[in-house]
């Protein structure tokens, strides 16, 4: 039967005359159409319930593959540069040791105060007071504030600050306040806090 005759026969079909209990008696063209519809429906259901899950699993596997590739690349890079990392670590440890040697111990604090005092006197300043504050424990070090009050002209104050900053031990300067004399002239009065540090070991932390 030609396609034209099949289409013509479909036009003559009355759905009320079809016996749904005996599909085999239906015209051939109608059976082909029904079979195609059923096949398409089965394919759609198969994709929905099976192939879609496979597709999702494939996407997950691809993402995991990319993650593993990135990890492999990172580890390969680190392995290739292991010697360079070791050299950097040794350099860091050496610098850290050098910094630790700049932290005064308890017995060196009086000598540090003498150095600060001598720098002030050499700068032409007059000391009103120089007092130790309360130690402050940090994670890896202990901070010791030193409160200083001096008098002198602006140039002498600047020379003093520069001299303290140049000490071989670590000393930082904070919270300075300069007041002009009552007559509006020298000497100037400067309040400044110096901080020095010492290493905090495990025994002190306990």
Secondary structure, DSSP 8 states (H G I E B T S, - for coil): --HHHHHHHHHT--GGG--TT-GGGS-HHHHHHHHHHHHHHHHHHHIIIIIHHHHHHHHHHHHHHHHHHHHHHHHHHHHHTHHHHHHHHHHHHHHHHHHHHTS--GGGHHHHHHHHHHHHHHTT-EEEEEEE---EE-SSEEEEEEEEEEEE-HHHHHHHHHHHHT-SS-EEEEEEEEE--TTSSS-EEEEEEEEEEEE--HHHH-
